[in-house]
Amino acid sequence: MPCIPRAVSPTLKLDREKTLSASAAKLRLLKRLRCTLRYEKKAWGGGAQLVAGVDEVGRGCLFGPVVAAAVILDASYRIRGLRDSKLLLPERREILAMRIREHSIAWAIAAVDAARIDQINIYQASRVAMLDAVLQLEPCPDHLLIDAMRLDCDLPQDPIIHGDALSASVAAASILAKVERDRMVCEWDSVFPAYGLASNKGYSTPHHLAALREQGPSPEHRQSFAPVWNATVPQEVLAFLLEEEPADIASEALAAKAGKLA
């Protein structure tokens, strides 16, 4: 007799979805979204001519820089297959990155290193990298489409939640940033082979975390990130993160005392 598949109850489906990790659930959502020129067409319709998509890669990594890219697509040339870089195989990303560089009106890449990330935090470092990429564009854009963020500049800009999965320009920026960051991290693999950087690209895989516990962090690790900080807390890192001028400490103490007396 032929095997007849059983219908899955809605309750069972719900239970299965509840067991998904946050990252798996996000990937499932991103796969459902359609990457189009909808946001670009809206900006063009409002009078913009040079619309730049902006995105960053590497915010959740434990090692290395956060990398951002900005891309002004050519409206007359369609690059097929643009989508969130996380949904693409490495080989496909490389091919698309080459096409983006060849056929875009302009593109630029910027990075903020681990030391700067530790100083100003990853959110602000991402904004710095994104703005640096925008400022490098030639010709200058007259409108920005940004993945869920606003930048400190006077250009009209639209923050788009899941922008790299919805906007072709932001997706193009995501692909360029991802390819460049992977290249940068892979170059460090031969310098710090214990962490398996060529395979994990600096993310917190079990092998990477085990290496951190056994070897301690490298100078290119983000010392302010909890998994790195918890692996070991070198005194020089502690001094760096807590560095403050004695005069500033005295001023704060006096101000706090004055506040209590008031």
N, C-alpha and C positions, 0 to 999 in steps of 0.2 A: 504493500500500500504506500502511496506517496506520503511524504511527511508534510503535514499541514502546520505552518507556523502559528504559534499561539499569539493572540492579541495581548499586548502589554497594557495593563491597567494604568489609568492616569496616576494613581497613588504610587505605583511602582516606578513610573517615570519620574515623579517628583522626588522619590527617595533617592533615585540614581543621581539626579541633578544636585541634590543636597550633598552627596559624597564627593562631588567634583572639587578640586582645589580651586583657590581663587584665580590662579593663573590659567588653569584649564578652562574655567568658566569664562574668563575674559577672551581667550582665544576663540571659544565657540561663538561668543557674541560678535567678535570682529569678522569672523568668516561669513556672518550673515549680512554684513554691511556692504553696500555697493560703492566703489570708488569711482567718482565721476567728476565732471567739470562744472557741476552745479554752482559751487561757490565762486569759482572763477568767472562764470558767465554772469553771475549777479554783480560782481565787482566791475566787470567790463561794461555791463549795462548801466552802471552808475557813473561811467566816465573814465574809469581807470584803464590804463593801457598796458602797464607793466606790473602784473600781479605776481608776487613772490610767495611761494609756499616755504614755511620754515618749520623745522623739527629738530629734535635732539635725540641722541641714543646713548645709553649707558648710565642712566640715573640710578639704577638698582645694582650696579656692579660694585664689587669690593676693591677692584684694582684698576688703576689707570685713569685716563681723562674721561670727561664727558665731552662728546663731540656733537656739533650742530652743523646743519647745512641749510642753505637757502637757494631756491631754484625758481627762475622765471621761465616757465614753459613757453614754447612757441605755439601760438593758437593754430597756426597753419600746418603743424606737424603733429600727428597723433602717435604717442609712444604706447603701444599696446601692452597690457599686463601690469600696469602700475597698481600697486596696493601696499598695504602696511608691510614694512620690511620683515616683521616677525612672522608673516605668513608665507614667506618665500624661501625656497631652498637656496643655499649659498651660491650655487652655480647660476641660478636664475638671477639672483641679486647682482652678481658680477656683470652679466650680460646687460641687464637693465641699466646699471650704473654707467656702463660704457655708452649706451644709447642716450642717456640723459645728458652726459657731458658733451656728446657730439651734436645733439639736436636742440638743446635749450638755448634761449636767448642769452642767459647768464646763469652761472652757478658759483657758489663759494662754500668753503668749509672752514670752521673754526673749532678750537678745542680749549678746554680749561683743565689744567693738570690736577693731580691728586692733592698736592700741597695747597693749592688755591681752594679746592673744594673743602678741605678741612678748615680753612680760614673763614670762608663766607657761607658755607653750607651748600648742599647739592642743588637746592631749588634756585638760589641766587646764581650759582655757577652755571646752571643750565641757561638762565636768562642772559648772562654775560656772553656765553658762547653763541647763543642764537643771535643776539644783537651784533656781535662781531662779524658773524657770517653775513648778515644783512648789509652792514656797512661796507663790506668788501665787494658787493655786487656792482658791476659796471655793464650796462647803464643802471642807474639807481631805480629801484622800484617805486611805484606810486600807490601801492596797496599791499598789505600783508595778510596772508592766511596762516594762522599759527596754531599748532597743536595744543589746545587747552591752556593758553597762556597769553599774557600781554607783555609787551616790551616797552622799555623807557625810551620811546622816540615819538616824534610828532606825526609819523605816517598813519593814515587810516589803517586800521587792523581789525580782523575778525578772529577771536579765539574760537576754535572749533573742537568740541569734545570728540575724541576719537578721530581727529582730523586726518591722521595718517591712513585711516581706513575709509574716509569719506571724500577727501579732496585729492585729486590727481597731483596737484602741485606739492602738497604736504607729503604725500606718499613718495614723490620723487626725492624730496629733501631727506625723508627717512631712509630711503635706500642708499643715497650717497653717504649719509652720516654713518650708517651701519657698516657699509663696506670699508670706509676709511678707518673706523674705530677697530674693526676686526683686524685689519692690516696692522695697525699700530700695536695692538695687544700681542699679536702673533710674533712681532719682532722682539718682544720682551721675553718670549718663551725660552729662547736659548740662554738668556741672561739669568732667568729665574726658573729653571726647569722643574723644580719640585712642585710647583703649583698647577701644572697642567694647563697653562694659559692658552695654548693653541687649540685645545678642545673646549674649554669652558668659557673662553673670552673674558675672564675676570668675574664671572657670576658665581654665586655661592652654591656650587655643587658639593656633594658629599666629599669628593676627593680634594677639592679646594679647601674646604673647612678643616679636613683632617690634616692637610699640609700646614695650614695656619697654626693649628694646635701644636704640631710637631716642630715646625721650623720657625714659627713666629712670622710676623709680616715683613715684607720687603719695603724699601723706601718708596716704591710706587704704589703701595696699598693705601687705601683711604683710612687713615688712622682714627678718624672720628666715627666710622661706621661700627655698629655694635659687634658684629662677628669678628672684626679685626681687633677692636679694642678689648674684647673679652679674651682673645687668644693670648695676648700679652700686653702689658702696659709699660713700655720702656719709659724710664724717667725723663729722657730728653723729649719724648712726645708729650708727656704730661706737662713738662715745663713750657713747651711750645703752646699747647692749647690753653694753659692757664696764665700765659705771660701777660703781665700788666705792670705798668710803671708804679713804683712805690708812692709817688705823689698822687697818682690817681686813686690808689687804695686808700691813702690818708684822707683825700677829699671825700670819697664815698662814705668813709667811716664818720667823718664830721657831719656830713649831710644827714646820715641816718640818725646820729645822736640828736641833731637839731630837730629833726622831725619828731622824735620821741618826746623831747622837752616841750615842743609846741602842743 
